Amino acid sequence: MLDTSTRERKASQLNAFLNKYKDSSFSLALLESMELFEIPKNSSPIVVSLSGAPGTGKTTLAHELANAFQQVFGINSAIVSLDDFYLSRGERADLAKSIHPLAITRGPPGTHDVEKLVDVIKKLRSNLSARAPVFNKALDDRVEETRLIKSAGIIICEGWFWGAIAEPRSALVNPINRLEEKQDHLGTWRKWVNTQIARYEKAFVSDISIHLRAPSLGASIEWRKLQEEENLSANGENKPDIKLNVERFLSHFERLVRWIDKDLSGRVNIEIVLDEHHDIARVNPHKRALENPKKI
């Protein structure tokens, strides 16, 4: 273990290579968590997981951390995104017919190729490279090409409900928003989504877990809207009704977002609470979560 002055100096170095998530409290909490795994001496890859509502910036943080780990520890990172493992449009159409029409929408539990995700994580944790599927969000479909993820000393996994557990069944009785009220009044879809969460347990391993918490669903909608506008602009497209589309899209996520913000806040190693301006309001480290690594 590092002495206090050395730890603070190392945390400062780590913080220097962060941008959007530059924060001395976060860097110190992260370094303290990493010390327990003897980075960079550990020969087995460690898993850093990132969770949080859509729009909170998990992908941005993943790439900032990968750069910081390389610069400070000289260790490469392999980034695994849950979004890459969406089922194809055809597979989700089958779910919409057999389970519920809302299952056509990508994102909620049950709409990913969990077996492939488990296989990729298993290979990376065994110091092997792996090939991940590629999902084209503009087409809302998986494409034929795959992406090579090289083996690395640190595996950064990012997914909005990474580490989630199922809600109590009693919480599913009443609809939580207009989407559930109008299109899932019997609760068939939300009960199915809730039962699907257990299928992800083998994939959702984590040594160091970080959760990004938005101040409100409205903030998440606005941030996700900005992301969509940036993506459309980069592709030379214009879509004035994007806010309405995003609001409906995130209605599928609202129930689980509210649940994981409540449940994960005390189970992750580090909770980053964001303000309305998408800046870090505070950092809540939870050292007790490290007592049970690999499972959040």
N, C-alpha and C positions, 0 to 999 in steps of 0.2 A: 504494500500500500504506500502511496505517496504521502510525504509530509505536507502540511497545509500550504506552505509557500510554493512548493513544486506543483501541487495540484492546482492552485490558483493561476500559476504561470501557464500551465498546460491548457487549462480551461480558456485562458485568454487567447492562446494560439488557436484553439478550436473555434472560438467566437470570431476571430479575425477573418476566417474563411466562410462565414455565413453572411447572408445578405438580407433577405426578407425576414429571416428568423434569427437575426443577430440579437442576442440577449444574454447577458452575463449569467443570470440565474439559470437559464436553460442549459448553457454550455457547461456550467459547473455540475448541475444535476446529471447531465448526460455523461460527463467524464467520471463522476463517482459511480455511476452504474457500470460503465465500461471497465473500471478498475477491477471489479469483482471477477471479470473474465480474463484478466491479465493480458489485455490488449497492449502491445502487439505479439505477446509470446504464445498465445493460445493457438494450437495447431489446427483445431477444428473451427469451422466457420461459426460465427455467432449471428443470431437473427435479430434484427431491429425491425419492429413492426410499427406502422403508422396507420391510425384510424381517425375517423372524423367525417362529419357531414360533407356531402358534395359541395365543392367550392371553397373549402377551408384551406386548400393549398398543399395537400399531401404529396403530390407529384413534385411540386417545387421544392418542398423540404427534402424529399428523397434525394434529389440531385444535388442540393446544397450539402447534405450530409455526406454523400459519396465523394464530393470534391474535398470537403474538410478532412475526412478520414484519410484520403490519399495524401493530402498535404502535410498533415500532422503526424500520422502514424505510418505513412508509406504503404498503406494497405488498400487494395482495390475492393470495390463493392459490386455486387450483382443486384440489380434492381428488378423486383418482381411486382407487377401491377395486377391486381385482381381484375381490372377492366379488360385485360388481354384474354381472359378466359370466359368471356360471355359465350353462351350457346349461340348457334347460328340462328338466323331469322326463321328458317324452316323448323328447327327444333323447338323454338319458342312458340311458333304457330301451332305445333302439335300439342304443346302444353296448354295453349289457349283453348284448344278444342277438348282436351281430356280433363283439364283441371278447372280453369276459369279464364275468361277472356282477358283479364288484367295480366295474366302471365306472359303475354306477348311483349310486355315492356321489360327491357333489359335493366339489370341493376340489383333488384331485390334478391334475397336468398332463394335458390332454386333455379336461377337463370344463368348459372355458370357450369363449366365442365370441371367439376370438383375432382374427378379422378385424374385428369390431366394436371391440375394444379398440385395435387398431392404428389404426383410423379416428379414434377419439376422441382418442388421443394426438397423431396427426398434425395434426388440426384445432387443438387447444390450442397446440401448438408453433408453429402458423402464426398465432397471435393471433386465432383464431376460437373462438366458443362451440361447444359440441357437446352432443348429447343421448345420455345413457348409459341402458342398460336398468336396470330395477329388479327385484331378486330378493327374494322374500319367503321368509325362512328358515323361518318357522313352517309355511308351505305346502310348503317345499322345491321351489319353482317360480318361474319368472319370471312377472311380471304384465304386463299390457298397457301400463300407464303408463310413461313415461320421465322421466328427471330431467335438467333443463337444467344444464349446467356452464358457467358464464360464463368467458370468456377472462380470463386473469390473468397477472401478471408472474412468478409462481412456480407451478409445477405439482408438487403433492405426490402421488406415486403410492405406494400401500401394498398389499402383497400378500405372503403368507407365503413364496413362493419367488421373489420379484422378483430378477432377475439370475442365477438359477441356470443352471448348465450340466449336461449329462448326466453321470451317473456312468460310470466305466469299466465296460465290459460284464462284466469279470471279477468285479466286485463284486456282480453280480446273481445269481450262481450259487446261493448258499445263502440260504434265507429268513432274515429278520431278526427276525421275531416270530411269534406263534401264528397270527395272521391269514394271513400268507403261507404258513406251514407247512401249515395245514389247508385253505385255500381257493385257494391259488395255488402248489401244490406243483410244478407244471411251470414256473413262472416267467413264464407268458404275460402276466399283467396287469402285473407290475412291469417287464418288458421293454418293453411297450407304453407305459407311463407315461414311462419313461426316454427313449424315442424322441420323445415328444410335446414335450419341453422345447424342442427346437430351433425349434418353431413360434412360440414366444413371443419370439424374439430381436429382431424388429423393434419389438415393443412395449416390451421391457425396456430402454429408454434411460434414462440417468441422468447428471446432471452431478455430483451429490453423493449418494453412497449411504450409507445408515445401516442397520446390521444389529443387531437385538436378539437376544441369546443368552440363553436360559433356562439355569439351572444343571443341569437334568435334565428328562427327559421327564415324570417324576412331577409336577414343579412346573408344567409346561405344562398337564398334565391338571387339576390343582387350580385353576389360574387360569381355564382354559376352563370348568370346572364352575361357578365363581363367576359368570362372565359369563352362562352359561345360566340360572342361578338368578335373577340380576338381571333378565334378559329375561323369564323366566316370571312373576316376581313383578310386574313392571310391567304384564303382561297379565292379572294375576289368576289365574294358573294354578299348579298344584302337581304336581310330578313327582318322587317320591322315588327313582326308579331312574335319575336323570339322570347320576350318576357312571358307572354301567355303560355308559350310552349314549355318553358322552363318551369313555370309555376305548376302546370299540370304534371310534368315529369317528376318533379320533386314531391308531389303529393303521394307518390308511390313509396317514398322513402321516409315520410314524416314520422310514422309510428315508430319505426326502428331507430331513427335518429334520436327521438326523444328518450327512448328506452336506453340506448347505449350511452348517451350523455349522462344519464343518471347512474347506470350500472358500472360502466367502465371507469368513471371518474375516480373511483376508489380502488380499482383493481390494477390499473396500469402503473408503470413505474414513474412516468412523467405525464402530467396533464398540462397542456398549453391552452390557456383561456384567452380567446381573442376578443377585441373590442369591435365596435361598429365600423371602425376605419381599417379593420383587418390587421391591426397591430397587436402585439402581445400585451395583454393587460396584466397577466400574472402567470407564474409557473408554479404548479403544485407537484412537488416530488413525493412519491410514496415508496419509501424504502422497503416497507413490509411486502410489497409485491414481488421483490426479488427472492423471497423465501421459497417461491414455487416457480422457478424458471421453466421455460418451454411451454407452459400453459399460462395464458394471461389470467 
